[in-house]
């Protein structure tokens, strides 16, 4: 999805998984594949994940996907969120 954060557009890695499928690695695997696809096909140089501040499991998925906490926003669509980010150049540096 394309998301606008503080006036700038980003390509976001996001997902929604039914609770009975949580903690089985689906989110991590899907997020990683989306990141790889976006970078390999030059869809974006920067990817983000917008995570509700109380969603610790999704924060872990973002971190496992190589993302770092970029900023905390108190009101994004009416909710406090944490924005995680990864840049293609940093991904290339760490995968060598």
Secondary structure, DSSP 4 states (H G I P E B T S, - for coil): -EEEETTEEEEE------GGGTTSSHHHHHHHHHHHHHHHTTS-SEEEEEEETT-HHHHHHHHHTT-EEEEEEEEETTEEEEEEEEEHHHHHHH--
